[in-house]
């Protein structure tokens, strides 16, 4: 063992002393370090980290078997890690696609900014209209973590995000209303989805299945979920397992912008009233849209939505 390490050290020293170029090799090392750092940022908070850890264990086991001359184990590991490139592409296909998409967003960030703002505006306006009609809604916004492993029994749509479409998906007459709408890559990817429910018992009393599903999916991923309660007509968002409730339209808009931009302490930021100009939707347009939409009430009479609370209520995840 000691002889092997000494021989390896001597070979490395001779190679470095013969082939090292200070400028060229320094630039090479810096570029590789930046690439590795960028990949780690992309994989942070995703299930790919666990897969990457398993691949690393296999590589270390292969090196150890070679060092200690464990012929049988070495042969098995060589057969497993031989087609490494194909295995990596299959295991990380979602993350590779997301990485390439993020590169494209970085090159064309000026074009993607207005589109993202418009998507948030459509979600906020839809949540306001649904809350006024006491129609429950569950809207999931995918971020870095892919949601394909968390979503079940959804109907594929691949549609443009709009207020009218979101409302039509959640009204009780729609066959897809009993489930979640998933927004991926700026488009409505699926509707009528089933999400995992949280097992926490410290949520407020009266919290229904929608809120438990929202907390459950945000405990497993970094998604952001907008929830409209059918019973109380309250609008909430859930992120990192935290339920931020009693939001009106302007506060929901500010909260979504802060969360999606990576800001922390969102509940403190949205506690104060946002600027008046953020609510850009004209009142007459909202009124005409609501009159044109059917009123999904089971009792036949419409109840007025309760007034928004002065400050949001936050339920933090259990430690």
DRENDRENDO-585384 format. One line per field, with one value per residue (C-alpha): y, x negated, z; residue in three letters; residue number from 1. Coordinates in pm, 1 decimal, always signed. Each point is the difference from the previous one (the first is absolute). Layout:
<pts>
v = (Y, ...)
u = (X, ...)
w = (Z, ...)
code = (ALA, ...)
pos = (NUM, ...)
</pts>
This chain:
<pts>
v = (+0.0, +245.8, -99.9, +56.9, +346.9, +92.9, -111.8, +193.5, +313.2, -25.7, -42.6, +297.9, +218.4, -92.3, +65.5, +340.4, +113.6, -96.6, +122.1, +284.6, +337.0, +265.8, +218.6, -268.4, -244.8, +273.4, +108.3, -363.9, -67.3, +314.7, -88.4, -353.9, +132.6, +246.4, -277.6, -228.8, +285.8, +78.7, -365.9, -15.4, +309.2, -165.8, -322.5, +168.3, -92.2, -267.0, -377.6, -16.3, +70.8, -338.7, -173.4, +185.0, -111.0, -362.6, +29.5, +144.3, -294.8, -241.2, +186.5, -1.8, -370.4, -66.8, +189.9, -181.8, -340.1, +86.6, +118.8, -310.8, -235.0, -133.8, -156.5, -123.2, +322.2, +207.7, -196.0, +46.4, +372.2, +43.2, -162.5, +229.2, +323.9, -77.3, +174.3, +289.1, +269.3, -174.4, -64.7, +365.0, +125.6, -230.4, +79.4, +374.3, +63.3, +239.4, +190.5, +22.1, +137.4, +252.4, +103.6, +64.6, +194.8, +211.8, +77.3, +115.5, +215.0, +151.1, +91.1, +138.7, +126.0, +327.1, -191.6, -246.6, +265.4, +151.5, -347.6, -111.1, +319.9, -62.0, -356.9, +119.5, +263.9, -259.8, -223.7, +287.8, +113.2, -356.3, -51.1, +323.3, -97.2, -352.4, +132.0, +242.1, -292.8, -234.4, -251.9, -207.5, -6.3, -155.9, +139.9, -142.7, +193.5, -217.0, +152.6, -191.8, -342.0, -200.5, -89.6, -307.0, -232.6, +180.1, +38.9, -284.1, -49.3, +331.9, +89.7, +148.1, +340.0, +202.2, +319.8, +371.1, +136.5, +225.8, +109.6, -130.8, -344.0, -34.0, +96.0, -243.1, -282.8, +51.2, +71.0, -294.8, -72.9, -82.0, -368.1, +110.5, +225.2, -258.6, +13.7, +223.6, +195.9, -29.3, +279.3, -104.4, +206.9, +284.2, -214.6, -194.1, -349.9, -207.7, +34.9, -219.4, -119.1, -185.9, +122.6, -166.9, +100.7, +119.1, -206.6, +302.6, +45.3, +361.7, +166.5, +232.4, -144.7, -3.0, -51.3, -225.0, -238.8, +277.1, +161.6, -334.2, -87.4, +340.4, -44.7, -357.8, +82.0, +297.1, -218.2, -230.2, +263.7, +371.0, +67.5, +294.2, -71.4, +243.0, -123.4, +143.0, -132.9, -93.8, +29.8, +335.6, +155.2, +69.4, +11.1, -155.1, -93.8, -289.2, -14.3, -221.4, -149.8, +341.4, +110.9, +375.5, +81.6, +283.5, +160.8, +233.6, +61.3, +258.6, -192.6, -323.6, +172.4, +134.6, -336.2, -191.9, +247.8, -15.3, -380.3, -62.3, +252.7, -190.7, +247.5, -124.1, +118.2, +45.0, +25.4, +309.5, +167.8, -48.2, +111.1, +360.2, +123.3, -13.8, +298.6, +83.0, -30.5, -372.7, -82.7, +91.3, -194.9, +246.8, -38.1, +2.1, -280.4, -212.5, +71.6, -84.6, -320.4, -110.7, +68.2, -206.0, -296.2, -245.4, +19.9, -347.6, +0.5, -307.8, +188.9, +226.2, +331.3, +175.4, +86.3, +296.2, -69.5, +100.3, +299.1, -65.7, -11.7, +287.3, -223.6, -347.6, -303.8, -230.5, -362.9, -119.5, -354.7, -217.1, -6.4)
u = (+0.0, -271.1, -206.7, +298.5, +66.5, -370.1, -18.1, +317.3, -139.6, -327.2, +181.4, +224.1, -295.5, -194.0, +299.6, +73.1, -361.6, -28.4, +333.4, +112.3, +51.5, +94.8, +226.7, +164.2, +62.2, +128.4, +257.3, +91.3, +52.8, +208.0, +228.2, +51.9, +69.0, +257.8, +168.8, +19.1, +134.4, +267.7, +106.8, +23.2, +221.9, +229.9, +17.0, +47.0, +330.9, +84.8, +26.3, -294.0, -231.1, +85.3, -60.6, -328.3, -105.1, +73.8, -205.6, -286.9, +13.8, -27.2, -301.2, -173.3, +75.2, -150.6, -318.8, -23.2, +43.7, -277.1, -228.0, +51.5, +6.6, +350.4, +28.0, +361.3, +141.3, -206.9, +133.1, +361.1, -43.7, -171.8, +297.8, +238.4, -190.8, -113.0, +285.3, -21.4, +89.9, +321.6, +96.3, -57.3, +205.2, +291.1, -6.7, -44.2, +209.5, +236.4, -286.2, -192.2, +308.6, +51.1, -366.7, +17.2, +322.1, -163.4, -288.8, +252.7, +176.6, -333.9, -79.0, +348.2, +90.4, +140.8, +258.2, +95.3, +54.4, +322.0, +137.9, -50.7, +162.7, +300.4, +32.6, +0.0, +259.5, +230.5, -34.8, +73.6, +307.1, +130.3, -48.5, +187.1, +293.4, +18.4, -13.5, +285.4, +210.5, -113.1, -141.5, -289.9, -324.3, -346.1, -266.7, -353.9, -291.7, -300.7, -341.1, -329.3, +122.6, +183.7, +353.4, +51.9, -75.1, +249.4, +297.4, +244.2, +304.6, -28.4, +138.8, -261.1, +91.7, -308.8, +205.7, -69.7, +49.1, +305.1, +252.3, +298.5, -151.6, -93.8, +351.8, +157.2, -217.2, +109.7, +372.6, +202.7, +145.5, -347.5, -104.6, -350.5, +98.4, -70.0, -378.6, -301.5, -115.5, -375.0, -186.1, -334.3, -229.9, +251.3, +288.9, +289.1, -141.7, +261.6, +336.2, +198.0, -321.2, -25.2, -272.7, -152.8, +163.0, -205.6, -0.3, -43.5, +243.9, -87.0, +200.3, +286.4, +342.4, +225.3, -284.9, +130.0, -141.4, -113.8, -219.5, -140.2, -86.5, -165.6, -210.7, -83.7, -136.3, -201.9, -156.8, -136.0, -87.0, -73.2, +330.3, +225.1, +372.1, +292.1, +306.6, +353.2, +227.0, +352.0, +128.4, -150.1, -87.9, -347.4, -306.4, -325.0, -338.8, -212.7, -377.9, -254.8, +281.9, +106.2, +360.4, +40.1, +370.2, +252.2, -133.9, +182.2, -91.3, -278.0, -158.9, +13.4, -171.4, -278.6, -42.9, -33.4, -254.2, -207.1, +7.6, -79.9, -283.6, -160.0, +75.4, +43.3, +229.1, +283.5, +256.5, -176.5, -15.6, +366.4, +117.9, -5.7, +227.6, -165.7, -8.4, +332.1, -125.9, -70.5, +370.3, +13.2, +315.3, +285.8, +307.1, +248.2, -186.1, +14.9, +371.2, +89.1, -206.6, +169.1, +346.6, -79.0, -119.7, +248.5, +45.7, -87.5, +207.4, +163.8, +260.6, +115.3, -83.1, -331.7, -176.6, -232.0, -365.6, -135.8, -228.0, -373.2, -180.3, -235.1, -304.8, -74.3, +7.1, -297.6, -19.4, -358.9, -107.9, -74.0, -359.6)
w = (+0.0, +98.7, -302.5, -229.9, +144.3, -24.8, -362.4, -79.6, +163.6, -192.0, -332.4, +69.8, +98.8, -310.6, -224.6, +156.7, -7.2, -367.5, -140.9, +227.5, -167.4, +259.8, -216.5, -212.1, +284.3, +233.5, -258.2, -60.3, +370.6, +45.7, -291.3, +129.8, +352.0, -136.3, -196.1, +303.4, +214.0, -260.8, -12.7, +379.1, +0.2, -253.6, +200.0, +337.9, +159.3, -259.1, +16.9, -239.7, +295.1, +150.5, -332.9, -40.9, +347.7, -92.3, -319.6, +204.4, +239.3, -293.3, -137.9, +338.6, +40.8, -344.1, +91.8, +334.6, -164.7, -243.5, +280.3, +215.0, -303.5, +59.1, -343.6, +11.9, +145.2, -241.3, -299.1, +112.8, +57.5, -335.5, -171.2, +187.0, -54.3, -356.2, -183.7, +246.4, -251.5, -105.5, +363.4, +93.4, -294.4, +91.4, +371.4, -40.7, -310.3, +180.7, +161.2, -328.5, -173.4, +280.2, -14.4, -373.3, +50.7, +270.4, -235.1, -258.0, +258.7, +93.6, -360.0, -62.5, +346.4, -131.9, -201.4, +275.0, +268.9, -142.2, -72.5, +362.1, +125.8, -222.2, +128.7, +361.1, -85.5, -154.4, +307.6, +238.5, -193.8, -20.5, +375.5, +73.5, -221.4, +143.2, +357.7, -69.7, -124.3, +280.8, -243.0, +127.3, -196.3, +22.3, -234.2, +14.2, -150.0, -76.1, +72.6, +4.0, +119.5, -263.7, +109.4, -217.4, +292.4, +226.7, -234.6, -66.9, -220.3, -179.8, -342.2, -235.7, -144.3, -105.0, -14.4, +32.8, +353.1, +9.6, +258.4, -195.0, -49.3, +366.5, +107.7, -245.8, +133.5, +361.9, -29.9, +134.8, -343.9, -135.7, +2.7, +107.0, +291.3, +271.8, -6.9, -48.3, -302.8, -61.2, -180.1, -149.9, -218.6, -7.2, -133.2, +151.9, -28.5, +184.0, +171.6, +237.7, +167.0, +329.4, +237.3, +309.2, +329.5, +295.3, +319.2, +226.2, +286.4, +88.9, -276.5, +97.0, +62.2, -301.0, -248.4, -273.4, -254.5, -236.2, +262.9, +113.2, -359.1, -46.1, +314.3, -98.7, -344.6, +129.2, +269.2, -270.6, -265.0, -36.2, -175.9, +85.8, +41.6, -11.1, +190.7, -2.9, +272.4, -102.2, +357.7, +102.4, -339.2, +141.8, -227.0, +123.1, -136.2, +123.1, -38.5, +178.4, +206.3, +132.9, -40.6, -50.8, +14.9, -7.6, -315.7, -232.3, -363.4, +47.3, +287.6, -198.9, -291.7, +222.3, +176.8, -326.7, -136.5, +316.9, +23.5, -366.6, +11.3, +288.8, +279.0, +354.3, +282.4, -243.2, +278.0, +136.8, -340.1, -84.5, +341.7, -119.6, -276.2, -343.7, -234.6, -160.3, -353.9, +24.6, -38.2, -365.0, -92.4, -67.1, +217.3, -284.6, -177.8, +316.3, +42.0, -358.3, +11.8, +321.2, -143.2, -307.8, +208.4, +156.5, +375.2, +135.4, +316.5, +142.9, +200.7, -280.8, +170.8, -7.5, +320.7, +27.4, +62.7, +338.9, +29.7, -6.2, +330.9, +83.9, +0.3, -135.6, +223.7, -25.1, +105.7, +3.2, -60.7, +298.5, +102.1)
code = (UNK, UNK, UNK, UNK, UNK, UNK, UNK, UNK, UNK, UNK, UNK, UNK, UNK, UNK, UNK, UNK, UNK, UNK, UNK, UNK, UNK, UNK, UNK, UNK, UNK, UNK, UNK, UNK, UNK, UNK, UNK, UNK, UNK, UNK, UNK, UNK, UNK, UNK, UNK, UNK, UNK, UNK, UNK, UNK, UNK, UNK, UNK, UNK, UNK, UNK, UNK, UNK, UNK, UNK, UNK, UNK, UNK, UNK, UNK, UNK, UNK, UNK, UNK, UNK, UNK, UNK, UNK, UNK, UNK, UNK, UNK, UNK, UNK, UNK, UNK, UNK, UNK, UNK, UNK, UNK, UNK, UNK, UNK, UNK, UNK, UNK, UNK, UNK, UNK, UNK, UNK, UNK, UNK, UNK, UNK, UNK, UNK, UNK, UNK, UNK, UNK, UNK, UNK, UNK, UNK, UNK, UNK, UNK, UNK, UNK, UNK, UNK, UNK, UNK, UNK, UNK, UNK, UNK, UNK, UNK, UNK, UNK, UNK, UNK, UNK, UNK, UNK, UNK, UNK, UNK, UNK, UNK, UNK, UNK, UNK, UNK, UNK, UNK, UNK, UNK, UNK, UNK, UNK, UNK, UNK, UNK, UNK, UNK, UNK, UNK, UNK, UNK, UNK, UNK, UNK, UNK, UNK, UNK, UNK, UNK, UNK, UNK, UNK, UNK, UNK, UNK, UNK, UNK, UNK, UNK, UNK, UNK, UNK, UNK, UNK, UNK, UNK, UNK, UNK, UNK, UNK, UNK, UNK, UNK, UNK, UNK, UNK, UNK, UNK, UNK, UNK, UNK, UNK, UNK, UNK, UNK, UNK, UNK, UNK, UNK, UNK, UNK, UNK, UNK, UNK, UNK, UNK, UNK, UNK, UNK, UNK, UNK, UNK, UNK, UNK, UNK, UNK, UNK, UNK, UNK, UNK, UNK, UNK, UNK, UNK, UNK, UNK, UNK, UNK, UNK, UNK, UNK, UNK, UNK, UNK, UNK, UNK, UNK, UNK, UNK, UNK, UNK, UNK, UNK, UNK, UNK, UNK, UNK, UNK, UNK, UNK, UNK, UNK, UNK, UNK, UNK, UNK, UNK, UNK, UNK, UNK, UNK, UNK, UNK, UNK, UNK, UNK, UNK, UNK, UNK, UNK, UNK, UNK, UNK, UNK, UNK, UNK, UNK, UNK, UNK, UNK, UNK, UNK, UNK, UNK, UNK, UNK, UNK, UNK, UNK, UNK, UNK, UNK, UNK, UNK, UNK, UNK, UNK, UNK, UNK, UNK, UNK, UNK, UNK, UNK, UNK, UNK, UNK, UNK, UNK, UNK, UNK, UNK, UNK, UNK, UNK, UNK, UNK, UNK)
pos = (1, 2, 3, 4, 5, 6, 7, 8, 9, 10, 11, 12, 13, 14, 15, 16, 17, 18, 19, 20, 21, 22, 23, 24, 25, 26, 27, 28, 29, 30, 31, 32, 33, 34, 35, 36, 37, 38, 39, 40, 41, 42, 43, 44, 45, 46, 47, 48, 49, 50, 51, 52, 53, 54, 55, 56, 57, 58, 59, 60, 61, 62, 63, 64, 65, 66, 67, 68, 69, 70, 71, 72, 73, 74, 75, 76, 77, 78, 79, 80, 81, 82, 83, 84, 85, 86, 87, 88, 89, 90, 91, 92, 93, 94, 95, 96, 97, 98, 99, 100, 101, 102, 103, 104, 105, 106, 107, 108, 109, 110, 111, 112, 113, 114, 115, 116, 117, 118, 119, 120, 121, 122, 123, 124, 125, 126, 127, 128, 129, 130, 131, 132, 133, 134, 135, 136, 137, 138, 139, 140, 141, 142, 143, 144, 145, 146, 147, 148, 149, 150, 151, 152, 153, 154, 155, 156, 157, 158, 159, 160, 161, 162, 163, 164, 165, 166, 167, 168, 169, 170, 171, 172, 173, 174, 175, 176, 177, 178, 179, 180, 181, 182, 183, 184, 185, 186, 187, 188, 189, 190, 191, 192, 193, 194, 195, 196, 197, 198, 199, 200, 201, 202, 203, 204, 205, 206, 207, 208, 209, 210, 211, 212, 213, 214, 215, 216, 217, 218, 219, 220, 221, 222, 223, 224, 225, 226, 227, 228, 229, 230, 231, 232, 233, 234, 235, 236, 237, 238, 239, 240, 241, 242, 243, 244, 245, 246, 247, 248, 249, 250, 251, 252, 253, 254, 255, 256, 257, 258, 259, 260, 261, 262, 263, 264, 265, 266, 267, 268, 269, 270, 271, 272, 273, 274, 275, 276, 277, 278, 279, 280, 281, 282, 283, 284, 285, 286, 287, 288, 289, 290, 291, 292, 293, 294, 295, 296, 297, 298, 299, 300, 301, 302, 303, 304, 305, 306, 307, 308, 309, 310, 311, 312, 313, 314, 315, 316, 317, 318, 319)
</pts>
